[in-house]
Amino acid sequence: MNEATTGLVRASLRGIVDVEVTDTGLIPLRLPSRARAQSDSDWMWIAAEQPSGVRCAFRTAATWIELTVETMGLFLPWIPDQERWAVFSATVDGHPVDDARVTGGSELHLGEPGGSRFVQGAPALVRFELGGTGAEERRVDVWLPQTDRVEIRDVRADAPLRPADGVDGPRWWHYGSSISHCIEATTPRGVWPVVAADRLALDVTNLGFAANAHLDQFTARAMRDSGADLLSLKVGINIVGGDTMKRRTFIPAVHGFLDTIRDGAPTTPILVVSPIICPMHEDTPGPTVTDPETGERRGTPVQTADPFDPPLTLRSVRQILHDIVRARASDDPAVFY
């Protein structure tokens, strides 16, 4: 990618926290680059590289636009082998055009005997027909797949491209788990924070990380420094499912996350959202156990729970979050449950 194109793409990216510059292009990131050294979880960084809610925003009179990309998809042993697509979406002045689907990218296989396996793929061309006459400039947003890491290597169109301004609405940063990452959505515009932002005219940055909403301080600092007008966090399911905290550590961790945000955003509205229903963890703690052949998942019943530090369930997490927000709201009227 030449210097001018690198500058154009970087300036056009929305919904990102950072960008990794490679020898061949740019990889959008949903965490600061320095956070990579602050966690030893490969899953965390895989999720941060999957650009849920990330888009390139341009102003242009073009009737078509093309991106050269290299994708990296995640493959798990209990998902049947089949041709796998990375789906890109685009809108013209907010109106969707036909999605573009590409295959043949790199593959990261996890959960196999012997450890992870990487299969090098090939670059692909993503093309959108935008319509129009080529005489009038419009806003074109290209939404990247929430399922794959994406390296953008080039962008072309039949008219000049320039970065578009942000959405003319409040900036909303949302933090959550796979339920917010939405890998299973059929298009990147089907990610629920993207749908909500579209309906409410919000400029969204989605920090939903599949399996990785564990109240990490580097995420809290990113939200603290975001300058966002609205903040929300949906926590609990990954902590219960991973059995990464007990009541003793969960309560101060939630307070610490909120305190860190408040260090730089003292009056920004914060919405704390508790977990939606998940039958296997309503009253059964983690860790979640996954059958490596079928992908079936279940909780881990406790035979003799410690009465002084009981394990977390979703039912107890909801009550804890409710109590934390109620206690903080007496001094912080901008925090809501």
BALOBA-1460 file (C-alpha; in Angstrom, 3 decimals):
// residues 337
<rec num="1" residu="m" x="0.000" y="0.000" z="0.000"/>
<rec num="2" residu="n" x="1.450" y="3.370" z="-0.963"/>
<rec num="3" residu="e" x="1.745" y="6.219" z="1.513"/>
<rec num="4" residu="a" x="-1.240" y="8.171" z="0.181"/>
<rec num="5" residu="t" x="-3.563" y="5.154" z="0.323"/>
<rec num="6" residu="t" x="-2.311" y="4.263" z="3.803"/>
<rec num="7" residu="g" x="-3.159" y="7.764" z="4.975"/>
<rec num="8" residu="l" x="-6.593" y="7.662" z="3.325"/>
<rec num="9" residu="v" x="-7.561" y="4.294" z="4.812"/>
<rec num="10" residu="r" x="-6.266" y="5.152" z="8.260"/>
<rec num="11" residu="a" x="-8.189" y="8.446" z="8.304"/>
<rec num="12" residu="s" x="-11.370" y="6.728" z="7.079"/>
<rec num="13" residu="l" x="-11.505" y="4.004" z="9.742"/>
<rec num="14" residu="r" x="-14.294" y="4.366" z="12.326"/>
<rec num="15" residu="g" x="-15.044" y="2.202" z="15.371"/>
<rec num="16" residu="i" x="-11.380" y="1.418" z="16.030"/>
<rec num="17" residu="v" x="-9.103" y="1.994" z="18.997"/>
<rec num="18" residu="d" x="-5.771" y="1.487" z="17.211"/>
<rec num="19" residu="v" x="-4.230" y="0.326" z="13.921"/>
<rec num="20" residu="e" x="-1.404" y="-2.127" z="13.256"/>
<rec num="21" residu="v" x="0.746" y="-1.090" z="10.299"/>
<rec num="22" residu="t" x="2.244" y="-4.057" z="8.442"/>
<rec num="23" residu="d" x="4.578" y="-4.276" z="5.468"/>
<rec num="24" residu="t" x="1.560" y="-4.784" z="3.197"/>
<rec num="25" residu="g" x="-1.320" y="-2.852" z="4.756"/>
<rec num="26" residu="l" x="-3.304" y="-1.925" z="7.854"/>
<rec num="27" residu="i" x="-5.054" y="-4.117" z="10.439"/>
<rec num="28" residu="p" x="-7.797" y="-2.330" z="12.436"/>
<rec num="29" residu="l" x="-7.678" y="-3.046" z="16.175"/>
<rec num="30" residu="r" x="-10.350" y="-2.681" z="18.837"/>
<rec num="31" residu="l" x="-7.802" y="-2.339" z="21.650"/>
<rec num="32" residu="p" x="-4.644" y="-0.268" z="22.059"/>
<rec num="33" residu="s" x="-1.578" y="-2.044" z="20.630"/>
<rec num="34" residu="r" x="0.111" y="-1.884" z="24.033"/>
<rec num="35" residu="a" x="-2.638" y="-4.090" z="25.494"/>
<rec num="36" residu="r" x="-1.150" y="-7.082" z="23.651"/>
<rec num="37" residu="a" x="1.702" y="-7.178" z="26.180"/>
<rec num="38" residu="q" x="-0.704" y="-6.890" z="29.120"/>
<rec num="39" residu="s" x="-2.566" y="-10.167" z="28.534"/>
<rec num="40" residu="d" x="-1.317" y="-13.656" z="27.754"/>
<rec num="41" residu="s" x="-4.661" y="-14.699" z="26.250"/>
<rec num="42" residu="d" x="-4.507" y="-15.487" z="22.534"/>
<rec num="43" residu="w" x="-8.300" y="-15.409" z="22.537"/>
<rec num="44" residu="m" x="-8.273" y="-11.801" z="23.738"/>
<rec num="45" residu="w" x="-6.153" y="-10.594" z="20.865"/>
<rec num="46" residu="i" x="-7.972" y="-12.694" z="18.274"/>
<rec num="47" residu="a" x="-11.217" y="-11.026" z="19.376"/>
<rec num="48" residu="a" x="-9.629" y="-7.559" z="19.369"/>
<rec num="49" residu="e" x="-8.461" y="-8.084" z="15.782"/>
<rec num="50" residu="q" x="-11.927" y="-9.125" z="14.574"/>
<rec num="51" residu="p" x="-13.395" y="-5.747" z="13.547"/>
<rec num="52" residu="s" x="-16.932" y="-5.926" z="14.905"/>
<rec num="53" residu="g" x="-18.536" y="-2.552" z="14.226"/>
<rec num="54" residu="v" x="-15.514" y="-1.248" z="12.293"/>
<rec num="55" residu="r" x="-16.050" y="0.519" z="8.994"/>
<rec num="56" residu="c" x="-14.261" y="2.668" z="6.428"/>
<rec num="57" residu="a" x="-16.171" y="5.911" z="5.875"/>
<rec num="58" residu="f" x="-15.646" y="7.857" z="2.648"/>
<rec num="59" residu="r" x="-17.075" y="10.827" z="0.788"/>
<rec num="60" residu="t" x="-17.065" y="10.144" z="-2.937"/>
<rec num="61" residu="a" x="-18.987" y="10.430" z="-6.190"/>
<rec num="62" residu="a" x="-17.861" y="6.907" z="-7.157"/>
<rec num="63" residu="t" x="-20.256" y="4.382" z="-8.671"/>
<rec num="64" residu="w" x="-18.094" y="1.468" z="-7.481"/>
<rec num="65" residu="i" x="-15.449" y="0.860" z="-4.845"/>
<rec num="66" residu="e" x="-12.950" y="-2.001" z="-4.397"/>
<rec num="67" residu="l" x="-10.829" y="-3.079" z="-1.464"/>
<rec num="68" residu="t" x="-7.970" y="-5.558" z="-1.592"/>
<rec num="69" residu="v" x="-7.910" y="-7.425" z="1.715"/>
<rec num="70" residu="e" x="-6.452" y="-10.472" z="3.364"/>
<rec num="71" residu="t" x="-8.753" y="-12.068" z="5.902"/>
<rec num="72" residu="m" x="-7.994" y="-14.571" z="8.660"/>
<rec num="73" residu="g" x="-10.864" y="-16.732" z="9.827"/>
<rec num="74" residu="l" x="-11.124" y="-18.784" z="13.000"/>
<rec num="75" residu="f" x="-11.797" y="-22.522" z="12.691"/>
<rec num="76" residu="l" x="-12.881" y="-24.775" z="15.590"/>
<rec num="77" residu="p" x="-12.986" y="-28.581" z="15.520"/>
<rec num="78" residu="w" x="-16.680" y="-28.946" z="16.405"/>
<rec num="79" residu="i" x="-17.795" y="-26.721" z="13.515"/>
<rec num="80" residu="p" x="-18.271" y="-28.870" z="10.380"/>
<rec num="81" residu="d" x="-15.828" y="-28.329" z="7.526"/>
<rec num="82" residu="q" x="-17.454" y="-26.199" z="4.881"/>
<rec num="83" residu="e" x="-16.659" y="-23.310" z="2.593"/>
<rec num="84" residu="r" x="-16.447" y="-20.261" z="4.801"/>
<rec num="85" residu="w" x="-17.145" y="-16.707" z="3.719"/>
<rec num="86" residu="a" x="-16.083" y="-13.374" z="5.145"/>
<rec num="87" residu="v" x="-18.981" y="-10.965" z="4.633"/>
<rec num="88" residu="f" x="-18.440" y="-7.255" z="3.943"/>
<rec num="89" residu="s" x="-21.319" y="-4.772" z="3.853"/>
<rec num="90" residu="a" x="-21.652" y="-1.257" z="2.477"/>
<rec num="91" residu="t" x="-24.119" y="1.610" z="2.694"/>
<rec num="92" residu="v" x="-24.560" y="4.678" z="0.514"/>
<rec num="93" residu="d" x="-25.935" y="7.591" z="2.523"/>
<rec num="94" residu="g" x="-27.155" y="4.970" z="4.985"/>
<rec num="95" residu="h" x="-28.864" y="2.762" z="2.393"/>
<rec num="96" residu="p" x="-27.437" y="-0.768" z="2.045"/>
<rec num="97" residu="v" x="-26.133" y="-2.195" z="-1.214"/>
<rec num="98" residu="d" x="-25.548" y="-5.892" z="-1.885"/>
<rec num="99" residu="d" x="-23.078" y="-7.547" z="0.492"/>
<rec num="100" residu="a" x="-19.728" y="-8.807" z="-0.780"/>
<rec num="101" residu="r" x="-18.544" y="-12.285" z="0.248"/>
<rec num="102" residu="v" x="-14.944" y="-13.430" z="-0.078"/>
<rec num="103" residu="t" x="-13.236" y="-16.732" z="0.623"/>
<rec num="104" residu="g" x="-9.730" y="-18.152" z="0.388"/>
<rec num="105" residu="g" x="-8.233" y="-16.103" z="3.214"/>
<rec num="106" residu="s" x="-5.885" y="-17.344" z="5.911"/>
<rec num="107" residu="e" x="-7.137" y="-19.808" z="8.509"/>
<rec num="108" residu="l" x="-6.376" y="-20.125" z="12.225"/>
<rec num="109" residu="h" x="-7.347" y="-23.566" z="13.542"/>
<rec num="110" residu="l" x="-7.715" y="-23.814" z="17.331"/>
<rec num="111" residu="g" x="-8.570" y="-26.663" z="19.677"/>
<rec num="112" residu="e" x="-6.866" y="-29.365" z="17.620"/>
<rec num="113" residu="p" x="-4.483" y="-31.989" z="19.019"/>
<rec num="114" residu="g" x="-0.994" y="-30.572" z="18.947"/>
<rec num="115" residu="g" x="-2.048" y="-26.952" z="19.337"/>
<rec num="116" residu="s" x="-3.023" y="-24.187" z="16.970"/>
<rec num="117" residu="r" x="-2.438" y="-24.393" z="13.222"/>
<rec num="118" residu="f" x="-2.149" y="-21.499" z="10.774"/>
<rec num="119" residu="v" x="-2.891" y="-21.892" z="7.067"/>
<rec num="120" residu="q" x="-1.726" y="-19.043" z="4.844"/>
<rec num="121" residu="g" x="-4.350" y="-17.739" z="2.452"/>
<rec num="122" residu="a" x="-4.409" y="-15.311" z="-0.432"/>
<rec num="123" residu="p" x="-5.602" y="-11.709" z="-0.784"/>
<rec num="124" residu="a" x="-9.128" y="-11.152" z="-2.075"/>
<rec num="125" residu="l" x="-10.954" y="-8.397" z="-3.918"/>
<rec num="126" residu="v" x="-14.040" y="-6.879" z="-2.278"/>
<rec num="127" residu="r" x="-16.142" y="-4.900" z="-4.738"/>
<rec num="128" residu="f" x="-19.346" y="-2.917" z="-4.248"/>
<rec num="129" residu="e" x="-21.523" y="-1.464" z="-6.978"/>
<rec num="130" residu="l" x="-22.746" y="1.827" z="-5.524"/>
<rec num="131" residu="g" x="-25.074" y="3.055" z="-8.255"/>
<rec num="132" residu="g" x="-25.509" y="6.743" z="-8.914"/>
<rec num="133" residu="t" x="-24.400" y="8.884" z="-11.833"/>
<rec num="134" residu="g" x="-20.899" y="9.735" z="-10.686"/>
<rec num="135" residu="a" x="-21.829" y="13.421" z="-10.543"/>
<rec num="136" residu="e" x="-22.816" y="13.812" z="-6.889"/>
<rec num="137" residu="e" x="-20.704" y="13.117" z="-3.801"/>
<rec num="138" residu="r" x="-22.211" y="10.741" z="-1.226"/>
<rec num="139" residu="r" x="-21.218" y="9.046" z="2.018"/>
<rec num="140" residu="v" x="-20.053" y="5.445" z="1.558"/>
<rec num="141" residu="d" x="-19.447" y="3.203" z="4.590"/>
<rec num="142" residu="v" x="-17.760" y="-0.170" z="4.100"/>
<rec num="143" residu="w" x="-18.357" y="-2.447" z="7.112"/>
<rec num="144" residu="l" x="-15.696" y="-5.078" z="7.845"/>
<rec num="145" residu="p" x="-16.610" y="-8.652" z="8.877"/>
<rec num="146" residu="q" x="-16.921" y="-9.227" z="12.617"/>
<rec num="147" residu="t" x="-15.803" y="-12.844" z="12.060"/>
<rec num="148" residu="d" x="-12.297" y="-12.352" z="10.638"/>
<rec num="149" residu="r" x="-9.143" y="-10.367" z="11.132"/>
<rec num="150" residu="v" x="-8.851" y="-8.045" z="8.140"/>
<rec num="151" residu="e" x="-5.716" y="-6.541" z="6.651"/>
<rec num="152" residu="i" x="-6.623" y="-3.759" z="4.209"/>
<rec num="153" residu="r" x="-4.060" y="-3.643" z="1.412"/>
<rec num="154" residu="d" x="-5.575" y="-1.244" z="-1.086"/>
<rec num="155" residu="v" x="-8.703" y="0.739" z="-1.947"/>
<rec num="156" residu="r" x="-9.796" y="1.983" z="-5.369"/>
<rec num="157" residu="a" x="-12.842" y="3.652" z="-6.900"/>
<rec num="158" residu="d" x="-13.899" y="5.337" z="-10.129"/>
<rec num="159" residu="a" x="-13.855" y="8.752" z="-8.437"/>
<rec num="160" residu="p" x="-11.664" y="10.376" z="-5.770"/>
<rec num="161" residu="l" x="-12.107" y="9.183" z="-2.179"/>
<rec num="162" residu="r" x="-11.720" y="11.254" z="0.954"/>
<rec num="163" residu="p" x="-12.430" y="10.395" z="4.601"/>
<rec num="164" residu="a" x="-15.956" y="11.134" z="5.798"/>
<rec num="165" residu="d" x="-16.716" y="12.821" z="9.078"/>
<rec num="166" residu="g" x="-18.160" y="10.840" z="11.950"/>
<rec num="167" residu="v" x="-21.891" y="10.293" z="12.286"/>
<rec num="168" residu="d" x="-23.659" y="13.493" z="13.334"/>
<rec num="169" residu="g" x="-24.741" y="12.079" z="16.676"/>
<rec num="170" residu="p" x="-23.430" y="11.110" z="20.112"/>
<rec num="171" residu="r" x="-20.346" y="8.880" z="20.261"/>
<rec num="172" residu="w" x="-21.203" y="5.598" z="21.981"/>
<rec num="173" residu="w" x="-18.620" y="3.097" z="23.249"/>
<rec num="174" residu="h" x="-19.975" y="-0.292" z="24.323"/>
<rec num="175" residu="y" x="-18.105" y="-3.074" z="26.143"/>
<rec num="176" residu="g" x="-19.271" y="-6.674" z="26.325"/>
<rec num="177" residu="s" x="-18.855" y="-10.359" z="25.524"/>
<rec num="178" residu="s" x="-19.607" y="-12.506" z="22.466"/>
<rec num="179" residu="i" x="-23.225" y="-11.407" z="22.853"/>
<rec num="180" residu="s" x="-22.040" y="-7.931" z="21.813"/>
<rec num="181" residu="h" x="-19.276" y="-9.094" z="19.450"/>
<rec num="182" residu="c" x="-21.984" y="-11.016" z="17.512"/>
<rec num="183" residu="i" x="-19.767" y="-13.372" z="15.500"/>
<rec num="184" residu="e" x="-22.892" y="-15.350" z="14.559"/>
<rec num="185" residu="a" x="-24.584" y="-12.367" z="12.876"/>
<rec num="186" residu="t" x="-25.027" y="-12.989" z="9.155"/>
<rec num="187" residu="t" x="-23.592" y="-9.600" z="8.158"/>
<rec num="188" residu="p" x="-21.471" y="-6.992" z="9.947"/>
<rec num="189" residu="r" x="-24.468" y="-4.675" z="9.950"/>
<rec num="190" residu="g" x="-26.400" y="-7.323" z="11.916"/>
<rec num="191" residu="v" x="-24.197" y="-6.852" z="15.005"/>
<rec num="192" residu="w" x="-26.650" y="-5.579" z="17.619"/>
<rec num="193" residu="p" x="-24.653" y="-2.503" z="18.735"/>
<rec num="194" residu="v" x="-24.445" y="-1.541" z="15.038"/>
<rec num="195" residu="v" x="-28.217" y="-2.010" z="14.646"/>
<rec num="196" residu="a" x="-28.895" y="0.028" z="17.792"/>
<rec num="197" residu="a" x="-26.500" y="2.784" z="16.703"/>
<rec num="198" residu="d" x="-28.138" y="2.945" z="13.285"/>
<rec num="199" residu="r" x="-31.624" y="3.288" z="14.777"/>
<rec num="200" residu="l" x="-30.530" y="5.934" z="17.286"/>
<rec num="201" residu="a" x="-28.064" y="7.862" z="15.067"/>
<rec num="202" residu="l" x="-25.088" y="7.046" z="17.311"/>
<rec num="203" residu="d" x="-21.420" y="6.835" z="16.290"/>
<rec num="204" residu="v" x="-20.593" y="3.394" z="17.706"/>
<rec num="205" residu="t" x="-17.349" y="1.790" z="18.811"/>
<rec num="206" residu="n" x="-18.005" y="-1.828" z="19.762"/>
<rec num="207" residu="l" x="-15.708" y="-3.351" z="22.393"/>
<rec num="208" residu="g" x="-17.566" y="-6.651" z="22.449"/>
<rec num="209" residu="f" x="-14.931" y="-9.402" z="22.717"/>
<rec num="210" residu="a" x="-16.031" y="-13.007" z="22.312"/>
<rec num="211" residu="a" x="-15.225" y="-14.916" z="25.548"/>
<rec num="212" residu="n" x="-13.139" y="-12.003" z="26.817"/>
<rec num="213" residu="a" x="-15.213" y="-9.513" z="28.823"/>
<rec num="214" residu="h" x="-13.226" y="-9.961" z="32.042"/>
<rec num="215" residu="l" x="-13.092" y="-6.330" z="33.234"/>
<rec num="216" residu="d" x="-9.530" y="-5.878" z="31.952"/>
<rec num="217" residu="q" x="-8.084" y="-2.537" z="32.980"/>
<rec num="218" residu="f" x="-6.670" y="-1.830" z="29.512"/>
<rec num="219" residu="t" x="-10.260" y="-1.830" z="28.229"/>
<rec num="220" residu="a" x="-11.382" y="0.503" z="31.018"/>
<rec num="221" residu="r" x="-8.517" y="2.874" z="30.173"/>
<rec num="222" residu="a" x="-9.482" y="2.858" z="26.496"/>
<rec num="223" residu="m" x="-13.047" y="3.815" z="27.462"/>
<rec num="224" residu="r" x="-11.745" y="6.427" z="29.896"/>
<rec num="225" residu="d" x="-9.709" y="8.102" z="27.162"/>
<rec num="226" residu="s" x="-12.297" y="7.733" z="24.376"/>
<rec num="227" residu="g" x="-14.019" y="11.097" z="24.688"/>
<rec num="228" residu="a" x="-17.307" y="9.237" z="24.145"/>
<rec num="229" residu="d" x="-20.648" y="10.864" z="24.943"/>
<rec num="230" residu="l" x="-22.234" y="7.581" z="26.103"/>
<rec num="231" residu="l" x="-20.673" y="4.470" z="27.652"/>
<rec num="232" residu="s" x="-22.160" y="1.058" z="28.372"/>
<rec num="233" residu="l" x="-20.797" y="-2.211" z="29.695"/>
<rec num="234" residu="k" x="-22.454" y="-5.599" z="29.705"/>
<rec num="235" residu="v" x="-20.547" y="-7.943" z="32.020"/>
<rec num="236" residu="g" x="-20.908" y="-11.254" z="33.788"/>
<rec num="237" residu="i" x="-21.317" y="-14.140" z="31.365"/>
<rec num="238" residu="n" x="-17.614" y="-14.584" z="30.528"/>
<rec num="239" residu="i" x="-16.592" y="-14.235" z="34.163"/>
<rec num="240" residu="v" x="-19.098" y="-16.897" z="35.224"/>
<rec num="241" residu="g" x="-18.406" y="-19.125" z="32.217"/>
<rec num="242" residu="g" x="-14.657" y="-18.892" z="32.644"/>
<rec num="243" residu="d" x="-14.831" y="-19.058" z="36.454"/>
<rec num="244" residu="t" x="-12.295" y="-16.226" z="36.426"/>
<rec num="245" residu="m" x="-13.596" y="-14.496" z="39.554"/>
<rec num="246" residu="k" x="-15.414" y="-15.204" z="42.771"/>
<rec num="247" residu="r" x="-17.714" y="-12.786" z="44.587"/>
<rec num="248" residu="r" x="-14.720" y="-11.538" z="46.613"/>
<rec num="249" residu="t" x="-12.847" y="-10.386" z="43.483"/>
<rec num="250" residu="f" x="-15.789" y="-9.555" z="41.196"/>
<rec num="251" residu="i" x="-17.214" y="-6.763" z="43.358"/>
<rec num="252" residu="p" x="-13.976" y="-4.698" z="43.584"/>
<rec num="253" residu="a" x="-13.197" y="-5.458" z="39.932"/>
<rec num="254" residu="v" x="-16.480" y="-3.870" z="38.825"/>
<rec num="255" residu="h" x="-15.855" y="-0.864" z="41.081"/>
<rec num="256" residu="g" x="-12.280" y="-0.589" z="39.775"/>
<rec num="257" residu="f" x="-13.429" y="-0.673" z="36.149"/>
<rec num="258" residu="l" x="-15.954" y="2.091" z="36.815"/>
<rec num="259" residu="d" x="-13.429" y="4.098" z="38.860"/>
<rec num="260" residu="t" x="-10.925" y="3.962" z="36.000"/>
<rec num="261" residu="i" x="-13.524" y="5.266" z="33.549"/>
<rec num="262" residu="r" x="-14.514" y="8.017" z="35.951"/>
<rec num="263" residu="d" x="-10.871" y="9.156" z="36.237"/>
<rec num="264" residu="g" x="-11.164" y="10.585" z="32.717"/>
<rec num="265" residu="a" x="-14.919" y="10.765" z="32.146"/>
<rec num="266" residu="p" x="-16.369" y="12.029" z="35.440"/>
<rec num="267" residu="t" x="-19.859" y="12.896" z="34.171"/>
<rec num="268" residu="t" x="-20.341" y="10.754" z="31.033"/>
<rec num="269" residu="p" x="-23.476" y="8.584" z="31.325"/>
<rec num="270" residu="i" x="-22.585" y="4.928" z="31.995"/>
<rec num="271" residu="l" x="-25.111" y="2.129" z="31.554"/>
<rec num="272" residu="v" x="-24.279" y="-1.135" z="33.358"/>
<rec num="273" residu="v" x="-26.083" y="-4.093" z="31.771"/>
<rec num="274" residu="s" x="-26.357" y="-7.493" z="33.433"/>
<rec num="275" residu="p" x="-26.239" y="-10.812" z="31.535"/>
<rec num="276" residu="i" x="-29.159" y="-12.033" z="29.452"/>
<rec num="277" residu="i" x="-30.512" y="-15.489" z="30.247"/>
<rec num="278" residu="c" x="-28.218" y="-18.496" z="29.818"/>
<rec num="279" residu="p" x="-29.889" y="-21.588" z="31.337"/>
<rec num="280" residu="m" x="-26.701" y="-23.559" z="32.005"/>
<rec num="281" residu="h" x="-25.326" y="-20.770" z="34.219"/>
<rec num="282" residu="e" x="-28.417" y="-19.268" z="35.838"/>
<rec num="283" residu="d" x="-27.764" y="-21.238" z="39.018"/>
<rec num="284" residu="t" x="-24.742" y="-23.335" z="38.017"/>
<rec num="285" residu="p" x="-21.284" y="-21.725" z="38.140"/>
<rec num="286" residu="g" x="-18.452" y="-22.152" z="35.679"/>
<rec num="287" residu="p" x="-16.185" y="-23.080" z="34.227"/>
<rec num="288" residu="t" x="-18.095" y="-23.860" z="31.067"/>
<rec num="289" residu="v" x="-17.018" y="-27.247" z="29.719"/>
<rec num="290" residu="t" x="-17.082" y="-27.710" z="25.921"/>
<rec num="291" residu="d" x="-17.190" y="-31.147" z="24.344"/>
<rec num="292" residu="p" x="-14.324" y="-31.063" z="21.798"/>
<rec num="293" residu="e" x="-16.215" y="-33.252" z="19.343"/>
<rec num="294" residu="t" x="-19.781" y="-31.959" z="19.496"/>
<rec num="295" residu="g" x="-19.290" y="-28.429" z="20.827"/>
<rec num="296" residu="e" x="-21.967" y="-29.111" z="23.489"/>
<rec num="297" residu="r" x="-21.465" y="-26.871" z="26.516"/>
<rec num="298" residu="r" x="-22.439" y="-27.146" z="30.168"/>
<rec num="299" residu="g" x="-21.644" y="-25.610" z="33.527"/>
<rec num="300" residu="t" x="-19.768" y="-27.220" z="36.421"/>
<rec num="301" residu="p" x="-21.944" y="-27.969" z="39.463"/>
<rec num="302" residu="v" x="-20.254" y="-27.357" z="42.812"/>
<rec num="303" residu="q" x="-20.609" y="-30.110" z="45.397"/>
<rec num="304" residu="t" x="-19.416" y="-28.142" z="48.439"/>
<rec num="305" residu="a" x="-19.411" y="-24.397" z="47.836"/>
<rec num="306" residu="d" x="-17.350" y="-22.205" z="50.161"/>
<rec num="307" residu="p" x="-19.950" y="-20.338" z="52.252"/>
<rec num="308" residu="f" x="-17.503" y="-17.433" z="52.758"/>
<rec num="309" residu="d" x="-16.684" y="-17.011" z="49.045"/>
<rec num="310" residu="p" x="-19.435" y="-18.659" z="46.977"/>
<rec num="311" residu="p" x="-18.967" y="-19.129" z="43.225"/>
<rec num="312" residu="l" x="-20.693" y="-16.740" z="40.890"/>
<rec num="313" residu="t" x="-23.813" y="-17.583" z="38.903"/>
<rec num="314" residu="l" x="-25.713" y="-15.315" z="36.545"/>
<rec num="315" residu="r" x="-28.437" y="-14.871" z="39.134"/>
<rec num="316" residu="s" x="-25.944" y="-13.676" z="41.748"/>
<rec num="317" residu="v" x="-24.088" y="-11.472" z="39.223"/>
<rec num="318" residu="r" x="-27.295" y="-9.619" z="38.370"/>
<rec num="319" residu="q" x="-27.959" y="-8.878" z="42.027"/>
<rec num="320" residu="i" x="-24.364" y="-7.763" z="42.610"/>
<rec num="321" residu="l" x="-24.412" y="-5.379" z="39.633"/>
<rec num="322" residu="h" x="-27.758" y="-3.973" z="40.723"/>
<rec num="323" residu="d" x="-26.420" y="-3.351" z="44.239"/>
<rec num="324" residu="i" x="-23.169" y="-1.783" z="42.974"/>
<rec num="325" residu="v" x="-24.965" y="0.685" z="40.738"/>
<rec num="326" residu="r" x="-27.499" y="1.557" z="43.429"/>
<rec num="327" residu="a" x="-24.676" y="2.232" z="45.907"/>
<rec num="328" residu="r" x="-22.666" y="4.355" z="43.456"/>
<rec num="329" residu="a" x="-25.673" y="6.294" z="42.170"/>
<rec num="330" residu="s" x="-25.995" y="8.213" z="45.422"/>
<rec num="331" residu="d" x="-22.777" y="10.065" z="44.518"/>
<rec num="332" residu="d" x="-22.826" y="9.482" z="40.745"/>
<rec num="333" residu="p" x="-26.214" y="10.308" z="39.176"/>
<rec num="334" residu="a" x="-24.893" y="9.434" z="35.681"/>
<rec num="335" residu="v" x="-24.522" y="5.679" z="36.299"/>
<rec num="336" residu="f" x="-27.512" y="3.469" z="35.497"/>
<rec num="337" residu="y" x="-28.415" y="-0.246" z="35.692"/>
